[in-house]
């Protein structure tokens, strides 16, 4: 998967995130959604990590917090962030 597509996906999540979310919550949502999407597309975990940290500039600790979660855990993390936006 090319980096332009991956960057566009990440940026798209950031741009459509609810305005009521903090910057940290938007980052968390974008990271979890990007990890889940790229894993589903068959991208290797190390490639996802390097892309998020090196290319996008996401904090390595945030990426490390989510990189090894399974799909259900990633969806739960996304739901918690989105629930905060509408509470």
Secondary structure as UniProt FT lines:
FT   HELIX           3..16
FT   TURN            19..20
FT   HELIX           23..40
FT   TURN            41..42
FT   HELIX           45..50
FT   HELIX           51..56
FT   HELIX           60..66
FT   TURN            67..68
FT   HELIX           71..85
//
